[in-house]
Amino acid sequence: MTKADIINEVSIATGVPKKDVGVVIEAFMDQVKTSLVERKENVYLRGFGSFNIKHRAAKTARNISKNITLTIPAHDYPNFKPAKSFVDLMLGQAVENED
């Protein structure tokens, strides 16, 4: 499913024009990115999952074809962890109410 598919489905489900839904979806994604990249804050969406910042330590790698050693610097990267209720739904198990 693409972003355009999501916009189309949300538009059909809510009756809101696609243009308006597209603006909201873009704003949502921008806020998630801003929270992770600029503010270094995790994003928690109850019943769906969380977007977290993970850290990878610096490491040494080798390019075997050129016989050289590279140093890969430490860096942060985004990670998504689905909520337990989401995982249970995917596994076909009964979902309990989180409230």
Buried (B, 14 or more C-beta within 10 A) or exposed (E): EEEEEEBBEBBEEEEEEEEEBBEEBEEEEEEBEEBBEEEEEBBEEEBEBBBBBEEEEEEEEEEEEEEEEEEEEEEEEBEEBBBEBBEBBEEEEEEEEEE
